[in-house]
Amino acid sequence: MRPSRTANNVRYRLYKITSFFFLVRARSSKKERPSCLPSNLTPQEVLFSSTTSMTAPHNNNNNNNAINNNNNTAVDNNFDNGDTLASANGNGPQSMDQNFNEARFYQTEVGNTSFTVLKRYQNLQPIGAGAQGIVCRALDVETGRNVAIKKLSKPFQNVIHAKRAYREFKLMRLVSHKNIIGLLNAFTPQANVSDFCDVYLVMELLEANLCQVINLTLDHDRMSFLIYQMLCGVKHLHSAGIIHRDLKPSNIVVSSSCELKILDFGLARTTGKESFTMTPYVVTRYYRAPEVILGMGYKENVDIWSVGCIMGEMIRGAVLFPGTDHIDQWNKVIEQLGTPAEDFQRRLQNSVLTYVQSRPYCQGYSFDRLFTNSFFADDSPEGLERANQARDLLSKMLVIDPERRISVDDALQHPYIKVWYDHAEVNGPAPERYDHSIDEQDHSIHEWKELIFQEVMQCQEQL
């Protein structure tokens, strides 16, 4: 019974103090989230964000980012698909486009490329370049915030480029989640579809990509919180019928306040097959699931394998499966995880099965041995328990057979992750389902151009 309230009532005072104590404990029962990354991450406004297949795989032995200390920006010197900056943009500087509205747009050189942008975007500085686009940072004078502007490279060079440009733009407009990079604006300086040749996407700018964070010493709170955010973003994509297929550290950006966002939808789709060839490849497959490497059908938990690879790399500080081609990639996987069971092998194509069965049997290693306690900074009893939880989660994500691999929903319920669980973040409003029938149809380059132009105009009308 609540004691009567009197000025000298000791019991009443004790009651109030005790009530306050339990109230504070109840409010703080939910684990406090990390508000910053380790102090040795120096924000450099370097973001290889929203660059479709623009950055090479993370390598802890090399500095992938050439930092320009004079203007505090960075230029990515890595290119996928064998492309260089020159091949992505023609030989030498691009010609200056004269067909634009000078009242709204202006032209400027960014690195070796001509940008024709809205006047609201000033102080353009290069960030990265690759096969699919050139990215710069800029100041939006209307909002006062720094943004990333991506100019798609030759989006109408061929049908493949046009289809990929349409898919990326469409998907970025479709999804909306705090853990997915946001499309702030899109524009073209050309006023009609007959002149249409340039597409610019304006996106959020964060301070670093995950490649830089992997080099830091992360405690369990920060590591599990980053993985939690990754899973939240993946779940949102899946709710729209989108499978990312190309999650890797260079496709994930992080702020100094420990906020994480996923980007790059160049390979995203719902279903499909990839052929397995015994030839070297250029685009990194370090984080690709076995079913993709082996040309099998795949489903949503193909992305869970990638998250597991990234988490393992965050723990080890090095790529888990650094294969040099399809064959070496598969060998790296089975050397550590063991040869898969026969029921998995029976689902392989005959040509692939022949190769898989020709390999010597591998026992693999336990996750206690793959991720020993020496990889974790905290050796306290609580820290060792969290390390066991981390290994258990990895053992469920890094499963060669997708039918036995954990789902994104179950991963979010795992003890290592669940401490951060927030219903609004995990089960936010689902986006509209992406209609893949459009980009699975055969279109001419001109038809793709019309579709993309319509999307850009619709985006302008909604802003």
C-alpha positions, -999 to 999 in steps of 0.1 A, spaced: 0 0 0 13 35 -9 21 54 24 3 86 32 21 118 21 33 138 50 62 161 53 80 140 80 70 106 68 102 86 64 84 57 48 69 80 22 103 93 13 118 58 10 88 49 -12 95 78 -36 132 70 -37 126 33 -44 100 41 -70 124 65 -88 151 38 -87 129 12 -103 116 37 -129 152 46 -139 162 9 -141 131 1 -162 139 29 -186 175 19 -190 167 -19 -193 170 -16 -230 207 -16 -239 222 18 -247 231 20 -283 267 30 -294 267 67 -303 301 68 -319 328 46 -335 362 43 -320 380 76 -318 407 66 -342 383 68 -371 390 103 -384 360 116 -405 374 126 -438 342 131 -458 352 101 -479 323 82 -492 323 58 -521 286 58 -518 260 48 -543 287 38 -568 274 9 -587 302 -17 -587 327 11 -583 351 -1 -556 374 -31 -555 373 -56 -527 386 -46 -493 422 -55 -487 438 -49 -453 472 -49 -468 466 -21 -492 454 14 -490 425 15 -514 418 52 -509 441 78 -522 436 107 -498 440 142 -509 450 160 -477 447 194 -493 410 194 -499 400 166 -474 385 144 -500 394 110 -514 395 94 -548 389 57 -553 416 43 -576 400 9 -579 378 -2 -608 356 -33 -614 349 -50 -647 384 -40 -659 373 -4 -664 394 26 -658 384 62 -654 393 68 -691 374 38 -703 343 48 -682 342 82 -697 359 80 -730 395 91 -737 402 123 -719 378 150 -707 342 147 -718 330 173 -742 309 201 -726 272 197 -733 257 230 -745 221 218 -745 210 229 -710 191 257 -693 217 282 -681 192 298 -657 190 265 -637 222 246 -645 260 253 -647 289 233 -659 321 224 -640 349 200 -643 351 173 -616 384 155 -620 385 146 -657 347 147 -662 323 175 -671 293 178 -647 262 199 -656 243 203 -623 216 224 -608 229 256 -593 219 246 -558 248 222 -558 282 239 -552 318 231 -544 319 198 -563 348 176 -554 356 141 -567 350 110 -545 351 79 -567 349 66 -603 343 33 -619 324 14 -646 289 26 -637 294 62 -626 314 91 -614 307 104 -578 314 138 -563 305 155 -530 288 188 -531 272 214 -508 234 218 -513 231 255 -507 193 252 -503 195 228 -474 230 235 -461 239 198 -461 267 179 -479 255 154 -505 269 129 -529 261 133 -566 265 104 -590 267 109 -627 259 76 -645 286 68 -670 272 63 -705 239 49 -693 227 44 -729 259 29 -743 241 -4 -747 210 -23 -735 228 -38 -705 239 -4 -693 205 11 -698 187 -18 -680 211 -15 -650 206 23 -649 168 19 -649 169 -8 -622 192 11 -599 171 43 -602 138 25 -598 149 6 -567 164 37 -551 131 55 -555 112 26 -542 129 18 -509 128 41 -478 146 30 -446 170 45 -422 196 17 -430 194 22 -468 210 51 -486 184 77 -495 178 92 -529 174 130 -523 171 142 -559 175 132 -595 179 154 -625 191 158 -661 201 190 -678 184 179 -710 149 191 -715 135 164 -738 140 127 -744 156 132 -778 185 150 -762 185 129 -730 220 115 -723 229 124 -687 215 111 -655 225 125 -621 215 110 -587 218 130 -555 221 109 -523 230 111 -487 267 115 -478 282 96 -450 317 98 -436 332 64 -444 326 30 -459 328 -2 -440 363 -10 -454 377 17 -431 357 5 -401 369 -30 -405 404 -17 -398 393 -5 -363 391 -25 -331 354 -29 -325 339 -40 -292 309 -63 -292 283 -35 -288 295 -17 -319 300 -48 -340 266 -63 -331 249 -29 -336 264 -25 -371 253 -61 -380 219 -54 -366 215 -23 -388 227 -43 -418 201 -70 -412 174 -43 -408 183 -29 -442 184 -63 -458 150 -72 -443 135 -40 -458 149 -48 -492 134 -83 -490 100 -69 -480 100 -51 -514 110 -84 -532 146 -72 -536 176 -94 -532 207 -74 -531 232 -101 -542 263 -79 -539 266 -69 -503 302 -61 -494 321 -36 -472 325 -11 -501 287 -11 -506 280 -2 -470 286 33 -455 289 43 -419 288 76 -400 310 85 -371 279 82 -349 277 44 -358 248 49 -383 249 23 -411 234 24 -446 234 -1 -475 238 12 -511 243 0 -547 215 -19 -563 232 -26 -596 229 -64 -592 197 -65 -572 168 -87 -584 144 -113 -571 153 -146 -588 178 -159 -613 208 -180 -621 244 -173 -627 265 -196 -649 295 -213 -633 325 -212 -655 361 -223 -648 375 -190 -658 389 -161 -638 365 -132 -630 371 -95 -625 342 -84 -603 348 -94 -567 329 -125 -554 345 -127 -520 310 -121 -504 289 -141 -529 271 -171 -516 280 -206 -528 247 -210 -546 256 -179 -567 292 -190 -573 280 -225 -584 252 -212 -607 223 -226 -586 190 -209 -580 189 -186 -550 165 -170 -526 166 -142 -500 191 -158 -476 217 -154 -503 223 -120 -487 227 -136 -452 258 -154 -465 273 -120 -475 264 -105 -441 282 -134 -424 313 -129 -446 313 -92 -436 308 -100 -399 337 -125 -401 359 -100 -417 351 -74 -390 362 -99 -364 394 -112 -382 403 -79 -399 408 -98 -432 387 -112 -460 374 -147 -451 374 -162 -486 398 -143 -509 395 -164 -540 411 -153 -572 385 -169 -594 354 -191 -592 375 -222 -586 397 -207 -560 367 -191 -544 350 -224 -539 382 -240 -527 387 -213 -501 351 -219 -488 354 -256 -484 389 -255 -469 375 -236 -440 338 -248 -438 343 -283 -451 329 -302 -482 291 -299 -483 268 -329 -478 257 -351 -507 221 -338 -506 235 -303 -515 258 -317 -542 229 -335 -558 213 -301 -566 243 -290 -587 244 -289 -624 263 -319 -639 293 -300 -651 296 -282 -617 291 -315 -598 319 -331 -617 343 -305 -605 330 -303 -569 334 -341 -566 368 -340 -581 381 -320 -552 397 -338 -522 373 -341 -492 377 -312 -467 368 -317 -430 367 -280 -423 372 -263 -390 351 -255 -360 340 -219 -356 359 -219 -322 390 -224 -343 381 -201 -372 373 -172 -348 393 -178 -317 390 -156 -286 422 -139 -296 402 -120 -323 380 -104 -297 393 -75 -275 372 -82 -245 384 -112 -225 361 -107 -195 335 -134 -187 308 -113 -203 330 -106 -233 338 -143 -238 300 -150 -236 294 -124 -263 322 -140 -284 304 -173 -281 272 -157 -293 290 -141 -322 305 -174 -332 271 -191 -329 255 -165 -352 283 -169 -377 279 -207 -377 243 -202 -387 250 -176 -414 280 -192 -430 263 -224 -440 270 -236 -475 236 -252 -480 211 -223 -483 183 -246 -472 200 -249 -438 211 -213 -436 195 -189 -411 169 -164 -424 171 -127 -418 141 -128 -394 158 -155 -373 191 -137 -374 174 -106 -360 162 -127 -331 196 -142 -323 209 -133 -288 239 -115 -303 217 -92 -322 184 -91 -304 197 -67 -277 191 -39 -303 158 -51 -315 133 -23 -323 100 -32 -339 97 1 -358 132 -5 -374 128 -42 -381 91 -41 -392 88 -6 -406 63 2 -433 69 -22 -462 77 -5 -495 58 -12 -527 68 -45 -543 92 -40 -572 77 -51 -605 105 -70 -622 84 -77 -653 94 -43 -666 132 -48 -666 129 -85 -676 112 -74 -709 133 -68 -740 136 -31 -747 156 -12 -772 180 14 -760 156 42 -770 128 25 -751 150 23 -720 159 59 -725 122 69 -725 115 49 -693 144 64 -674 135 99 -686 100 94 -673 114 83 -639 136 114 -637 107 137 -646 84 120 -620 111 124 -594 114 161 -602 76 166 -599 75 150 -565 103 172 -551 
